[in-house]
Amino acid sequence: MTNNSVLSCPLCQQPLVEHPQLMRCANNHCFDRAKQGYWNLLAVQQKKSKDPGDNPEMVEARRQFLDLDCYLPLAQALQEKIALSLPSSNSQILDMGCGEGYYTDKWQQALSSHHFIGLDISKHAIKAATKRNKAITWIVATGAKMPIAKQSLDLMTVVFSRLMPQPFADALKQNASLILVWPTTQHLLQLKQAMYSDIKESIYDPVSELDSLFTLSSQELLTFELNIATELQLSALLKMTPHGQRINDQTRLQLQQELPMDVSFSVNIGCFKKR
């Protein structure tokens, strides 16, 4: 029997105690470990749809594309940031919106003295993640009401995922770190230009959104060129982005005819401290 100081019951917020193949809180709410090894801590009343998050096709496309290591420079840059931000060994790190676990797996392998948790609302993503790494605690849950004890995390990573300032701040210890990745207007620009006649620039300012709860300690730009050479690469990239849901067969065919295509990867990496 193990008292898990990080995970809490999604129904009553009491600490979860881990037994063989199940977790239980003081109010006797029980959660079985799935046969794949993850914990489903998404309460039925927290679901806004029958099957929330990425569907199996999107998860598989993301796995195929990321396994080509096209985004490896981002994984490596974040690994360095994580290592510099951690106070000691045995830190508690949560990868929020971890998807199928590409980044979480790479970080855990490099920083194995720390404890990593991968959280995603998609059970299909978490099922895929469990195949990558059994040393990570994988959980199906919502970030809006995450089953994480208050002030229990040393660090949280959020890569291309939704921003929820108050839940993030609640879960992090005082002066703990939040590492955030968000795209610039140049990110995948050539792909967007080939798909849309009119590109609307999205105004997204996470620094302002986080300002009441977090202080920005550093921000840097990471850019490199991606060469999309095959239809498989293009198809997987489209399916793992919102753009893949929006284009018709004719546009898809036009894109294939433009291969090989050089596409800009361009993101901001912000390191924040909880106030």
N, C-alpha and C positions, 0 to 999 in steps of 0.2 A: 504494500500500500504506500503511495507517494503523495505527499501534500504538494500540489502544484501551486506555487505562490503567484503565478501569472494568470492562468486561466480562471475565469469565473463563470458561474451559471448564467446562461442567457435569460433565464426566467426570473431569478430572484437576486442575482449578483453576488451570491455567497461563493466563497472559494470552492473550487472543484478538487476533490481528492481522487487520485488515480488508483484504481484497482486493476487487476489483470483484465484487459479487454473492456473495461468500462470506467466512466467517471461518475462520481456522485457528490452532491452538495449536502449541507447540513439539513436542508429541507427535503432530502431524499429524491430530488430530481436526478434521473439517471440518463446517461448518454453512452451508447455502445460505440466501441471502435469499429469502423467499417472494415471489411475484410482486406481492403487495400491498405489499411493502416492509418487513415485520417480520422478526424473527429468532426461530426456534423453538429455544430452548435448554432445552427440557424433555426430559430423558433418559427413555427408555422405562422404565427401572427406577425412575424417580421418580414414575411414574403409579400412582395407586391405583385408577383405573378407566380404561376405554377412552377416554373423552372427558371429562376432568375439568373442573370449573368450570361456569359458567353455560352453559346450552344456547342455541341461536339465538333461541328464543321469549323467554326472559328478557332476553337482550341487546337485542333489538328493543324490548321493553317499556320497558326502562331508557332506551334512546335516545329513544323517543317522549316519555316523561315528562320527562326532564331537558331535552330541547330546548324544552319549554314555559317553561323558565327558572323553574320553581317553586322550585328550590333555588339560584337565583342569589345570594341573600344569603349563603349558606354559601360559595360559590365566591369571592365578593368578600372576605369576612372572612378566608378562608384566604390569599388573595392578599396581603393586607396583612401577615399574620403571616410569610409566606414572605419577602417583601421586607425585613422588619425583621430576620429571622434570618440572612440571607445575608451572608457575610463580604466578598465582592467580586463583580466580574463573573466570568463563566466558571466559576461554581460548578456542581458535579455534584449534581443533585436527582433522587431516585427517588420516583415515586408508586407505592406498593405496593398491589396489588389495584386497579389503575386502572380496571378495567371497560372500558366502551366509550369512555373517554377524555374525557368532558365536562369534568371539572375540570382535568385535565392540559393540555388544549388551551387553556382560558381563561388559565391561569397562564403558559404558554409565550408566548402572544401578548402578554401584558402585561409579561413579564420575559424578553424574547428574548435578552438578553446572557448568559443562563445556559443550561446544557445540561440538558434534561429527559429522563428515561427513564421509560416507563410499563411496568409489569410486571403481568401477570395470568396465572393458570394456564389460563384459558379461551381457546382459540385463536379462538373465535367473537367474544369480546369484543375481542381484539386486532385481528382483521380489521376490525371496525367502527371501532376507534380510528384505524386507518391512514387512513381516509377523512376524518377530521377535520383531521389535521395531519401533514405529511410532515417537519417539522423536528424532531419528537420521535423518539427511538430507542424503538421499541415491541418488547417481547420477551415471548414465551410462556415462562414458567418457574414454578417453585415458590418461594414465599417461604421455605419451610423450609430449602431448600438453594439459595439464589439464586446465579446465576452472576455475582456481583459481587465484584470484588477487595476484599480486606480493607482496612478503613480508607481507602476511596476516595471516600466520599460526604460532601458538606457538609451535606446535609439530606435527610430522608425524611418523606413524608406518608403517613398511613394513615387513610383515610376509610371508616368503617363496615366495616373489614376485620379479619381475624384478627390477633391479637397474637402475635408470636414474638420475645420479648425478646432471646434470645441471637443469633439470626441478624441482627436489626436492629443490635445493638451491634457485631457483627463487621464489618458493612459500613460503618459510620459512622466518620469521623475522630474523633480525640480532641476533646472539647468540641463536636462537631457537634450539630445539632438534630434532634429528632423531633417532628413535629406530628401529634397524634392526635385523631380525632373519634369520639365514641361517644354513643349516645342516652341521654337521661334516661328516667325512668319515665313522663314526660308525652308522650314522642314518639309521634305518631300515636294518641294515647289514645282519641279519639272513634271512630276507625276500629276499634280493638280492642274498645271497649265495644259497638259495633254488631255485632261478629262473635262475641264469646265471652261466655258467661254468667259465667265465672269467669276473671279475669285474674291470672295468676301473675306477681308482680314478680320480674324477673330481678336477681340480685345480681351486678353486674359492677363490679369495682374495679381498673381498669387501673393506677392510681397505685401501689397495693400490689404488683401483679404486676411492675411495671417497677422497683420501688424498689432492687433490688440492683445494677442496671446504669445507671439513669437518675435524674436529679434533676428534679423538677417545678419549672419556673421561673415558669410562670403557668397559670392555668386560668380560663376564663370560660364563661358560659352564653349560648348564642345561641337566641333564641326568636322565632317569628313565626307568624302564622295563614295557613294555606293554605285557599283556597276551591276545593273539588273540585266543579265545576259540571256536568261532562259524564260520560257513561258511558265515553268514551274515556280521560279523565283517570283515572277510578276504576279501570278495567280495567288500564291501564298501571302505576298505582301498586301495585295488588295483585300483579301479575305480577312486579314487581321486588323485592318483599319476600317473606320466608318465608310470610307470611299467605296469599298467593295460592295456595300449594300445599295449604293445609289446609282451605279452605272448599268447601262443596258448592254446587250450582246454586241451591238454595233461599235460602241465605244471601246469595249474590251478588245474587239478584233483590231481596231485602229491602234490601240496601245501595243498589241503584240507585233504589229507591223513596224513599230518604231524601235524594236529591240535590235541590238543592245542599247540601253539607255543609262546615262549617268544621272544620278539623283542625289540631291544634297541631303545629308543628315545634319540637322542643326537643332540643338537643344540647349536650354539653360539648366545648370545644376546649382541649386541653392542650398546652402547649409544654414539652418536656423537653430536658435537656442530657445527653449521654453522660458518665458519670462518668469 
